[in-house]
Amino acid sequence: MINLVEICDLKVEATTDSGRRVEIIKGVSLSIAEGEIVALIGESGSGKTTIALTLMGHARPGCRISGGSVSVAGKDLVALTEKQRAKVRGTEVAYVPQSAAAAFNPATTIMDQVIEVTRIHGLMSPDEARTRAVELFRALSLPEPETIGSRYPHQVSGGQLQRLAAAMALIGDPKLVIFDEPTTALDVTTQIEVLRAFKAVMKKGGIAGVYVSHDLAVVAQIADRIVVLKGGETQETGTTEEILNAAKHPYTRELLAAFEPKPRGTVSPEAARGSLLKIEDLVAGYGRRQADGLPLVRAVEHVSLKVEKGRNLGIIGESGCGKSTLARAIAGILPAAVGKIVFDGKELGRSARDRSRDQLREMQIVFQYADTALNPAKSIEDILDRPLVFYHGMDRKARSVRIDELLDMVRLPRNLRHRRPAELSGGQKQRVNFARALAAEPKLILCDEITSALDTVVAAAVIDLLKELQRELGLSYIFISHDLSVVEAICDEIVVMYGGRKVEEIMPAKLKAPQHPYSQLLFSSVPKLDPAWLDGLAQDPELVRAYCRR
Amino acid sequence: MTMTTSSTSTSPSRKSGTRSGYRFNIVGMIGLAIILFWALIAIFAPVIIPYPVGEIVDVDYFGPLSREFWFGSDYLGRDMFSRILMGARYTVGISLAAVTIACFSGVVLGMIAAVAGGWLDTLLSRFLDALNSIPGKLFGLVVVAAVGSSIPVLILTLSVIYIPGSYRFARALAVNINAMDFITVARIRGENTFYLIRSEILPNIAGPVLADLGLRFVFIVLLLSGLSFLGLGVQPPYADWGALVRENIGGLPFGAPAVMFPSLAIASLTISVNLLIDNLPQKIRDRSE
């Protein structure tokens, strides 16, 4: 049988700033049979999205397909004219983007956008298309399939929007659907529902798929075969079983190892030397102050917690649960409305303005998005230089030495200091952020989702780095994340938050299982490296309905 | 402008000035050369003019190009070449001074408003909006008529007219930058407003602000010419380029060089300022270098 997709020795090149040409895909070959789902997995910059886009004959601006062939259903997309390619897109090959929220037009209803493909290609009458769309909505287990189409994109949740994007892709009856990290931006509990819907629809229709992701556990649930990519080259290809159980290539093993949670183990008792941070009954939020002195929207309600010296606290919860607001309130970025923050024995001002320079120095925060936290106009050297001048008043020579030390500490090469943030990778940027926090010589570092924007392998390396630094410098961390395995790997204590409240406090070292139903739901929703996990997963539907805004 | 950059970047042979690690394309260089040319003319005009500015030297008015009068003569028979050279002093000098004051104050106030926020932002914004609501020419007319026309008055009036626009522009850019995490990091480090605007915000808005400066320079040249056209700019017998166009406008039906050349001078200056601003030297940054 002839395969549906044949990619043969594909090469894509890009032109850099100074006119140099760089090959970003270096001769990749792969094939996809009818009805087969193939996952492309690898870190950012490995070329997985670039390859997926060539399946539609598309190369991003600045890039071009420089060699090889991409044939889908007998047509070589590289050789086709732009007009012929436009005909293929939407009817034979369809695309589900990473961010459905950005892919929908906020000004028109969902139904109009879903059936747009049929209008452009003249596939069926609008009424037929609408009936077909409703069928798809039902197949994707969307709530109220009859009427959801008349809503606008902002009136549905993120997980629903992602499924609607899939409906948009499927309405043209494509032979191949490209999923570009469709669940990366979703919460774990939502991700399950979306994955289930995708899997069911694809299997039922016998549609072939390309699933681009960096998350091996997600891919394991949906893909028949996995292609591991790195630096624009295929590292390993195999069925899901083979890759998961008998990975041959060292890079694949690294990916697998990064996924295995490494529990932190017990901390030596002498590490605990009294409390470092104590928060009592904190309330913080946004909007105008009400008559009772509380803000209109309260994102954090009456949360109390404690961090001991040299120990780590993890805060987990889904998006919108108030965990980031809590971090901002602790750091004084968003002054708390009510509550006491006691740091190192002294009560802190609620706003950063009311705190002394030393108090500010001792508590540093590292943000989720490494690139917006670094000034793009400054070199790494200048970025690390400032806290040294500001807090420690070092002279030029001492600063230069210290910057080298800091770069060593976060395992970055010293010659990186002359670069700008835009010239670094995501993991490197996050390390620079961390080095800047360390430059202040803090006692506590607030880590707000610092690994969420990073690839699995890179995130694991950052976590290892944090542990090592803690051993050397005796720091404490507050680690905020939605990713349970990350938190488990580094924290002595875990606080679960839901709807602005603290739901439960768990000590992983003592192996205390979560008691609260929400914690149980959250913990059970984390994908496992087992292809049968999703199908075998049984969650109490009552519980799901109560806690998930799907 | 983008066309030129992309064409130079794809063909390395045509790239100029890459040795220093900077890319400065040929269009930008031409712009810079013309600006430098006019700047030198402005400085050395009194030394090189062949005839005094106010003296009637030709027997005919709107005279053609000739060996004695390179650019012809004006409506009174004065030498246009001398008048244009001297006019450069006023046009280049006044506009440059005014645009510098306008953009400097506008950008500084804009950044302060964006960083400080709150009542200071509201106060500044509303005040400058109010100023903006007065039509520029009318404002210039009233001020110059009331105070009398002198070069400092012209410079100040022109800059006051263009401060609100510059402020709005800089504030809009700075508000976006101000929302970034690195500003939050600097704030909770305890940095003051001055450091925030100088080191964190300014380097990130410098590009668009310079482009705005180029545009604003052109507007100021045109407004100055307009004021001179109304007789409120530089006073006779001296004249800036705008005034030269105005006083010789009667020669337009005859195609007199007296009206063409000052117009060409205005065009060459304003266009080259924009060419330069759009093609400033860029440092080449490439990962592997």
Interface residues (C-beta under 8 A of the other chain):
Chain A: T15 T16 D17 S18 G19 R20 A331 G332 I333 A352 R355 R357 L360 I365 F367 Y369 T372 A373 L374 N375 P376 A377 K378 R386 P387 F390 Y391 R420 A422 E423 R436 A440
Chain B: S9 T10 S11 P12 K15 T18 R23 M180 D181 F182 T184 V185 A186 R187 I188 R189 G190 E191 S199 E200 P203 N204 A206 I284 R285 D286 R287 S288 E289
